[in-house]
Amino acid sequence: MKSNAEIRAEARKMLKGRWKESVLMNLVPVLITIVIAAIILIPAILFLGQNVQIMNDFGTYYTNYSTGSNGSTGGSSGFISGLITTFFTVAISWTFLDVLRGKKIVIQPFKDVFRTFRAPYALAVLVIYLLTAIFQFLWSLLLVIPGVIKGYSYSQSYYIYYDTYEETGQTPRYLDSITASRHLMDGFKAKLFFLDLSFIGWHILCLLTFGIGYLWLMPYIYATKAAFYNNLPKE
């Protein structure tokens, strides 16, 4: 298998001449998130502005009688947010995988980013996301590290499902995709971990740009992850 440096170079080569489309594809979910946030927050701000005293009274009551439901709500929001993000990141990753393999030449940002929202992919992404989240949570009950390790074990599940469906025309069982990912990553989890670590410097630079740099960094990361999967020994 290629070194991590060679895998990153392969991703950059694939993105050359396609940066505009890749950035636009990454920008679509960001814009959708902003629109949704605006739709939710603007009425909420108007409501709060008219009911300051009511909210103050509620805040006092909540402070005096905390039930812990706030943490549960935050966890639910994070779970849903993660699911929505996964739909988009998987779509982008599959698009880059097709380009790497020569199956796709032109990236269509406003079409490709929604490819996971149609059958049979939508249900597959949902179920695999739920199952891997449950498995990781159960492993995390032992310690944090086992949960992280299992996250790397399951990381190729979406790619495997996509490949199996594309090759056979039949929808594979979701657990089979997760199990296949676990076997495929046997001996390569540390390699993927160090590949993730190699982007730390870029993350720091993006933070210095107030997050704007992520419009270019995230496509680079998704393309690199697709190249990583494409280079994994499949037999």
C-alpha positions as CSV (number, residue, x, y, z in Angstrom):
1,M,0.0,0.0,0.0
2,K,1.2,3.5,-0.7
3,S,2.6,5.7,2.0
4,N,0.4,8.4,3.5
5,A,2.5,11.1,1.7
6,E,1.8,9.3,-1.6
7,I,-1.9,9.1,-0.8
8,R,-2.2,12.8,-0.1
9,A,-0.3,13.5,-3.3
10,E,-2.8,11.3,-5.2
11,A,-5.7,13.3,-3.7
12,R,-4.1,16.6,-4.7
13,K,-3.5,15.3,-8.2
14,M,-7.2,14.4,-8.4
15,L,-8.3,17.8,-7.1
16,K,-6.1,19.7,-9.6
17,G,-8.4,21.5,-12.0
18,R,-11.4,20.5,-9.9
19,W,-10.9,22.8,-6.8
20,K,-13.7,25.1,-7.8
21,E,-16.3,22.3,-8.1
22,S,-14.9,20.6,-4.9
23,V,-15.2,23.8,-2.9
24,L,-18.7,24.4,-4.2
25,M,-19.7,20.9,-3.3
26,N,-18.4,21.4,0.2
27,L,-20.1,24.8,0.4
28,V,-23.6,23.5,-0.3
29,P,-24.1,21.8,3.1
30,V,-22.6,24.9,4.8
31,L,-25.1,27.2,3.1
32,I,-28.0,24.8,3.9
33,T,-26.9,24.8,7.6
34,I,-26.9,28.6,7.6
35,V,-30.3,28.8,6.0
36,I,-31.8,26.3,8.4
37,A,-30.2,28.1,11.3
38,A,-31.6,31.4,10.1
39,I,-35.1,30.0,9.7
40,I,-35.0,28.6,13.3
41,L,-33.0,31.4,15.0
42,I,-34.7,34.5,13.6
43,P,-38.2,33.6,14.9
44,A,-36.6,32.5,18.2
45,I,-34.8,35.8,18.6
46,L,-37.9,37.7,17.8
47,F,-39.9,35.6,20.3
48,L,-37.2,36.0,23.0
49,G,-37.1,39.7,22.5
50,Q,-40.8,40.0,23.2
51,N,-40.7,37.6,26.2
52,V,-37.5,38.5,28.1
53,Q,-39.2,38.5,31.5
54,I,-40.8,35.1,30.9
55,M,-37.5,33.7,29.9
56,N,-35.8,35.2,32.9
57,D,-38.4,33.7,35.2
58,F,-37.9,30.3,33.5
59,G,-34.1,30.6,33.8
60,T,-34.5,31.2,37.5
61,Y,-36.8,28.2,37.8
62,Y,-34.5,26.0,35.8
63,T,-31.5,27.0,37.8
64,N,-33.2,26.1,41.0
65,Y,-34.6,22.8,39.6
66,S,-32.2,21.2,37.2
67,T,-33.4,17.8,35.9
68,G,-30.5,17.1,33.6
69,S,-32.7,17.2,30.5
70,N,-30.5,19.9,29.0
71,G,-27.6,17.5,28.5
72,S,-30.0,15.0,26.9
73,T,-31.2,17.6,24.4
74,G,-27.7,18.6,23.6
75,G,-26.8,15.0,22.9
76,S,-29.8,14.6,20.7
77,S,-28.9,17.7,18.7
78,G,-25.4,16.5,18.3
79,F,-26.6,13.1,17.1
80,I,-28.9,14.6,14.5
81,S,-26.3,17.1,13.4
82,G,-23.8,14.3,13.0
83,L,-26.3,12.3,10.9
84,I,-27.0,15.2,8.5
85,T,-23.3,15.9,8.2
86,T,-22.7,12.3,7.4
87,F,-25.1,12.3,4.5
88,F,-23.2,15.1,2.9
89,T,-19.7,13.9,3.7
90,V,-20.4,10.4,2.4
91,A,-21.8,11.9,-0.8
92,I,-18.7,13.9,-1.3
93,S,-16.4,11.0,-0.5
94,W,-18.2,8.7,-3.0
95,T,-17.9,11.4,-5.7
96,F,-14.2,11.7,-5.1
97,L,-13.8,7.9,-5.2
98,D,-15.5,7.8,-8.6
99,V,-13.2,10.5,-9.9
100,L,-10.1,8.7,-8.5
101,R,-11.2,5.6,-10.4
102,G,-11.9,7.4,-13.6
103,K,-15.6,6.6,-13.4
104,K,-16.4,10.3,-13.2
105,I,-14.7,13.1,-14.9
106,V,-16.8,16.2,-14.1
107,I,-17.9,17.0,-10.6
108,Q,-21.5,18.4,-10.4
109,P,-21.5,20.1,-7.0
110,F,-25.2,20.8,-6.7
111,K,-26.2,17.3,-7.8
112,D,-23.4,15.0,-6.4
113,V,-23.7,16.4,-2.9
114,F,-27.3,15.1,-2.7
115,R,-26.6,11.6,-4.1
116,T,-27.0,9.9,-0.6
117,F,-30.5,11.3,-0.2
118,R,-32.0,8.9,-2.8
119,A,-32.8,5.2,-2.5
120,P,-31.2,2.9,-1.6
121,Y,-28.4,5.1,-0.3
122,A,-30.4,7.2,2.1
123,L,-31.6,4.2,4.2
124,A,-28.1,2.7,4.1
125,V,-26.4,5.8,5.4
126,L,-29.0,6.1,8.1
127,V,-28.8,2.5,9.3
128,I,-25.0,2.3,9.1
129,Y,-24.7,5.6,11.0
130,L,-27.0,4.3,13.8
131,L,-25.3,0.9,14.1
132,T,-21.8,2.3,14.2
133,A,-22.8,5.0,16.7
134,I,-24.3,2.3,18.9
135,F,-21.3,0.0,18.6
136,Q,-18.9,2.9,19.3
137,F,-20.9,4.0,22.3
138,L,-20.9,0.5,23.8
139,W,-17.2,0.1,23.3
140,S,-16.7,3.6,24.9
141,L,-18.3,2.3,28.0
142,L,-15.2,0.3,28.6
143,L,-12.8,3.2,28.0
144,V,-12.6,6.1,25.4
145,I,-9.7,4.5,23.5
146,P,-11.6,1.3,22.5
147,G,-14.4,3.5,21.2
148,V,-11.9,5.5,19.1
149,I,-10.3,2.3,17.8
150,K,-13.6,0.9,16.7
151,G,-14.4,4.2,15.0
152,Y,-11.4,3.5,12.7
153,S,-12.5,-0.1,12.3
154,Y,-15.9,1.0,11.0
155,S,-14.6,3.9,9.0
156,Q,-14.8,2.2,5.6
157,S,-18.4,0.9,6.0
158,Y,-20.0,3.4,3.7
159,Y,-17.4,2.9,0.9
160,I,-17.9,-0.9,1.1
161,Y,-21.6,-0.6,0.9
162,Y,-21.3,1.7,-2.1
163,D,-18.8,-0.6,-3.9
164,T,-20.9,-3.7,-3.2
165,Y,-24.1,-2.1,-4.5
166,E,-22.3,-0.7,-7.6
167,E,-20.7,-4.0,-8.4
168,T,-23.6,-6.4,-7.8
169,G,-26.7,-4.1,-8.2
170,Q,-28.0,-5.6,-4.9
171,T,-28.2,-3.9,-1.6
172,P,-25.9,-5.6,0.9
173,R,-26.8,-6.2,4.5
174,Y,-25.7,-3.2,6.6
175,L,-24.0,-5.3,9.2
176,D,-22.0,-7.1,6.5
177,S,-20.6,-3.7,5.4
178,I,-19.6,-2.9,8.9
179,T,-18.0,-6.3,9.4
180,A,-16.2,-6.1,6.1
181,S,-14.8,-2.7,7.2
182,R,-13.6,-4.2,10.4
183,H,-11.7,-6.9,8.5
184,L,-10.4,-4.5,5.9
185,M,-9.0,-2.2,8.5
186,D,-7.2,-5.0,10.3
187,G,-3.6,-3.7,10.4
188,F,-4.4,-0.3,8.9
189,K,-6.1,1.5,11.7
190,A,-2.9,3.1,12.9
191,K,-2.1,4.2,9.3
192,L,-5.4,6.0,9.0
193,F,-4.9,7.5,12.5
194,F,-1.5,9.0,11.5
195,L,-3.0,10.2,8.2
196,D,-5.5,12.1,10.3
197,L,-2.7,13.6,12.4
198,S,-0.9,14.8,9.3
199,F,-3.7,17.4,8.8
200,I,-3.2,19.1,12.2
201,G,-1.1,21.9,10.8
202,W,-3.7,22.6,8.1
203,H,-6.4,22.7,10.8
204,I,-4.4,25.3,12.7
205,L,-4.1,27.4,9.6
206,C,-7.8,27.2,9.0
207,L,-8.6,28.3,12.5
208,L,-6.4,31.4,11.9
209,T,-8.5,32.2,8.9
210,F,-11.7,32.1,11.1
211,G,-12.7,28.8,9.5
212,I,-12.8,30.1,5.9
213,G,-9.8,27.8,5.0
214,Y,-12.0,24.8,5.7
215,L,-13.7,25.3,2.4
216,W,-10.5,24.1,0.8
217,L,-9.2,21.8,3.5
218,M,-12.3,19.6,3.9
219,P,-12.4,18.6,0.2
220,Y,-8.7,17.8,0.5
221,I,-9.4,15.6,3.5
222,Y,-12.3,13.8,1.9
223,A,-10.3,13.2,-1.3
224,T,-7.4,11.8,0.8
225,K,-9.8,9.5,2.7
226,A,-11.2,8.3,-0.6
227,A,-7.7,7.6,-1.9
228,F,-6.9,5.8,1.3
229,Y,-9.8,3.4,0.8
230,N,-9.0,3.0,-2.8
231,N,-5.5,1.9,-1.9
232,L,-6.5,-0.6,0.8
233,P,-5.8,-4.2,-0.2
234,K,-9.2,-5.7,-0.9
235,E,-8.2,-9.3,-0.8
